[in-house]
Amino acid sequence: MNTLGALVVGLSSGALFAVFGVLLTLMATLTRVVNFSQVAVGVFGAYLALRFVPLGLPGWTTIIIAMVTSAALSALLGWVISTWLGESSTTARSAVTVATLLGLMSLSFILFGTRPQANPPLLIGPLFTMGTIAVTKVGVLMLVLAIVVAALATLVLTRTPLGVRLRAISDRQTAAELLGVNVRGLQLLVWATTGALSGLFISIVGNTQAGSATSMIVLLIPSAAAALVGAFSSLPLTIAGGLLVGALQGLLTSFPEISLLRDWVPLIVIVLFLLWNQRKEVWDVAR
């Protein structure tokens, strides 16, 4: 594969990283939780829908079941955290999602195994081609969805009364409760919405990224790297971070000698940005 073609393929993957990075950023901003189970919830909902939906039903039925299942799982997790860890630190609240991630991975292994599942992508083939370079429909759709979700979230949070309440809960939860805001209800709304979107995205992508449910859950790592580029606060930088990680992975595949390093790209990005974010603290101590 030539370098430019590998870059385009990498950007298609990067669009998926970006869209999940946007969800991670929204969760961190609105609920004070780094939701490590974000991808796992969507994967479990999508694959469970395929397992129990009778053959012959239209594809949109599977998507609806996947979204409802993922939303219910996510809302249940959100209810547990908001009920027993409402005033806890972000670290403590996020630790619960790590346990959920491990539980869903184990359950996915038991129910779905390691074999590829009959989960074809909804959009097959290239949107357009330029010589030997093909831009896939799925990749373009994922990028569009990332931008749309980010734009809608920004619009809601900055221009609507609902957004004011959500930001108030994020900044001062106790004060929001004293003012009569339905804190738990709004938090569960955020959890359910992001869960439903996770199920939708996995249903659209299908098996274009990996062959089994457990291996698709690993998409969390590059998605977290994308969110970290945006410091879990900036949606545009998160989208850029997802595309960056995907592009770097794609470029490495064009060099067979070092192509195995592509799986290290998200980890390297995470480490570099963690070090960059700590630079001020280290500099202050040094002074």
C-alpha positions in Angstrom: 0.0 0.0 0.0 1.4 3.4 -0.9 1.9 6.1 1.7 -1.0 8.3 0.7 -3.4 5.4 0.5 -2.3 4.2 4.0 -2.9 7.7 5.3 -6.4 7.8 4.0 -7.2 4.4 5.5 -5.7 5.6 8.8 -7.9 8.7 8.7 -11.0 6.5 8.3 -10.0 4.7 11.5 -9.2 8.0 13.1 -12.7 9.2 12.5 -14.0 6.3 14.7 -11.5 7.2 17.4 -12.7 10.8 17.2 -16.3 10.0 17.6 -15.8 7.9 20.7 -13.3 10.5 22.0 -16.1 13.1 21.7 -18.3 10.9 23.9 -15.5 10.4 26.5 -15.0 14.2 26.6 -18.7 14.9 27.1 -18.9 12.4 29.9 -15.8 13.8 31.6 -17.2 17.4 31.2 -20.8 16.7 32.3 -20.5 13.9 34.8 -17.0 14.1 36.2 -16.3 10.5 35.0 -13.7 9.2 32.6 -16.0 6.4 31.3 -13.6 3.6 30.5 -16.6 1.4 29.7 -17.9 3.7 27.0 -16.8 1.5 24.0 -17.6 -1.7 25.8 -21.2 -0.7 26.5 -21.7 0.0 22.8 -20.0 -3.2 21.6 -22.0 -5.3 24.1 -25.3 -3.7 23.1 -24.6 -4.1 19.3 -23.4 -7.7 19.5 -26.2 -8.7 21.9 -28.7 -7.3 19.5 -27.3 -9.5 16.7 -27.5 -12.5 18.9 -31.1 -12.2 19.8 -32.7 -10.6 16.8 -34.4 -13.2 14.5 -33.0 -13.4 11.0 -34.9 -11.5 8.3 -35.6 -8.3 10.2 -34.4 -5.1 8.7 -31.1 -3.7 9.7 -32.6 -0.7 11.5 -34.3 -3.0 14.0 -30.9 -4.3 15.1 -29.7 -0.8 15.5 -32.6 0.2 17.7 -32.2 -2.8 19.9 -28.5 -2.1 20.2 -29.1 1.5 21.1 -31.7 0.7 23.7 -29.6 -2.0 25.3 -26.5 0.2 25.4 -28.5 3.1 26.8 -30.0 0.9 29.5 -26.5 -0.5 30.5 -25.0 3.0 30.6 -27.9 4.5 32.5 -27.7 1.6 35.1 -24.0 2.4 35.6 -24.8 6.1 35.9 -27.4 5.4 38.5 -25.0 3.3 40.6 -22.4 6.1 40.4 -24.8 9.0 41.1 -26.5 7.1 44.0 -23.4 5.9 45.9 -20.6 8.1 44.6 -22.4 11.4 44.0 -19.9 13.5 45.9 -16.8 11.3 45.3 -13.8 12.3 43.4 -13.4 11.8 39.6 -10.9 9.1 40.3 -13.3 7.1 42.5 -16.2 7.5 40.1 -14.1 6.5 37.1 -12.7 3.4 38.9 -16.3 2.0 38.8 -16.3 2.2 35.0 -13.0 0.2 34.9 -14.7 -2.6 36.8 -17.6 -2.4 34.4 -15.2 -2.5 31.5 -13.6 -5.7 32.8 -17.0 -7.2 33.5 -18.3 -6.5 30.0 -15.1 -7.9 28.4 -15.5 -11.1 30.4 -19.2 -11.4 29.6 -18.5 -10.7 25.9 -15.9 -13.4 25.8 -18.4 -15.9 27.3 -21.4 -14.9 25.2 -19.7 -14.1 21.9 -16.3 -15.8 22.0 -13.3 -14.7 20.0 -14.6 -15.6 16.6 -15.7 -12.9 14.2 -19.5 -12.3 14.5 -22.0 -11.7 11.7 -21.9 -8.0 12.1 -21.3 -6.5 8.7 -21.0 -2.7 8.4 -24.2 -0.9 7.3 -22.3 1.1 4.7 -20.0 -1.0 2.4 -17.6 0.2 -0.2 -15.9 3.5 -1.0 -17.7 6.8 -1.2 -15.4 7.9 -4.0 -12.0 6.9 -5.4 -9.0 8.8 -6.6 -6.8 6.4 -8.6 -5.8 3.7 -6.2 -7.1 5.6 -3.1 -10.6 4.8 -1.8 -12.4 6.9 0.7 -14.9 4.6 2.5 -18.5 5.5 3.3 -18.1 4.4 6.9 -15.0 6.6 7.5 -16.7 9.7 6.1 -19.9 9.0 8.1 -17.9 8.6 11.3 -16.2 11.9 10.8 -19.5 13.6 10.0 -21.1 12.1 13.1 -18.1 13.2 15.3 -18.5 16.8 14.0 -22.3 16.7 14.3 -22.3 15.4 17.9 -19.7 17.9 18.9 -21.6 20.8 17.3 -24.9 19.8 18.8 -23.4 19.3 22.2 -21.8 22.7 22.1 -25.1 24.3 20.9 -27.1 22.6 23.7 -24.6 23.5 26.4 -24.2 27.1 25.5 -27.6 28.1 24.1 -30.3 26.2 25.9 -31.7 26.1 29.5 -30.9 22.4 29.5 -27.3 23.2 28.9 -27.2 25.7 31.7 -28.5 23.0 34.1 -26.0 20.4 32.8 -23.1 22.8 33.3 -24.3 23.8 36.7 -24.4 20.1 37.8 -20.9 19.6 36.5 -19.5 22.7 38.2 -21.5 22.8 41.5 -23.6 19.7 42.0 -24.7 20.5 45.5 -25.6 24.1 44.7 -27.6 22.9 41.7 -29.6 20.5 43.9 -30.3 23.3 46.4 -31.7 25.4 43.4 -34.1 22.6 42.6 -32.3 21.1 39.6 -33.1 17.4 39.0 -29.4 16.4 39.2 -29.8 12.6 39.1 -32.3 12.7 36.3 -30.1 14.9 34.1 -27.1 12.8 34.8 -28.9 9.7 33.9 -30.0 11.4 30.7 -26.3 12.1 29.8 -25.4 8.5 30.6 -28.2 7.0 28.6 -27.6 9.3 25.6 -23.9 8.6 25.3 -24.6 4.8 25.8 -27.2 4.9 23.0 -24.8 6.7 20.7 -22.1 4.1 21.4 -24.4 1.3 20.4 -25.3 3.3 17.2 -21.7 3.9 16.2 -20.7 0.2 16.7 -23.7 -1.0 14.8 -22.8 1.3 11.9 -19.1 0.3 11.9 -19.7 -3.4 12.2 -16.6 -5.5 11.8 -14.5 -3.0 9.8 -12.2 -2.5 12.8 -11.9 -6.0 14.4 -13.4 -9.4 14.2 -14.8 -10.0 17.7 -16.5 -8.2 20.4 -13.6 -8.4 22.8 -11.1 -7.1 20.3 -13.4 -4.2 19.3 -13.5 -3.1 23.0 -9.8 -2.3 22.6 -10.9 0.7 20.5 -11.1 2.5 23.9 -7.3 3.0 23.9 -7.0 5.2 20.8 -10.3 6.9 21.6 -8.9 7.8 25.1 -5.8 9.1 23.4 -8.0 11.3 21.2 -9.8 12.7 24.2 -6.6 13.3 26.0 -5.3 15.4 23.1 -8.3 17.6 23.8 -7.6 17.4 27.6 -11.1 15.9 28.0 -12.5 19.4 27.5 -12.1 20.6 23.9 -14.3 18.8 21.4 -12.5 20.2 18.3 -9.1 19.1 19.6 -10.5 15.7 20.5 -11.6 15.2 16.9 -8.2 16.4 15.7 -6.6 14.0 18.1 -8.6 11.0 16.8 -7.6 11.8 13.2 -4.0 12.3 14.3 -3.8 8.9 15.9 -5.5 7.2 13.0 -3.2 9.0 10.5 -0.1 7.9 12.3 -1.2 4.4 12.5 -2.1 4.4 8.8 1.3 5.8 7.9 3.1 3.1 9.8 1.3 0.4 7.8 3.0 1.6 4.7 6.4 0.7 6.1 6.4 -3.1 6.6 9.6 -3.0 8.7 8.0 -1.0 11.5 4.3 -1.6 10.8 4.0 -3.5 14.1 4.5 -0.2 15.9 1.1 1.0 14.8 -0.5 -0.5 17.9 1.9 1.6 20.1 0.8 4.9 18.6 -2.2 5.5 21.0 0.0 4.6 24.0 2.8 6.9 22.9 0.3 9.8 22.3 -1.2 9.2 25.8 2.2 9.3 27.5 3.4 12.4 25.6 0.3 14.4 26.4 0.3 13.3 30.0 3.9 14.6 30.2 2.9 17.8 28.4 0.0 18.4 30.8 2.3 18.0 33.8 5.0 20.4 32.5 3.7 23.4 34.4 3.6 21.5 37.7 7.2 20.3 37.2 8.4 23.7 36.1 6.8 25.3 39.2 8.5 22.7 41.5 11.9 23.3 39.7 11.6 27.1 40.3 
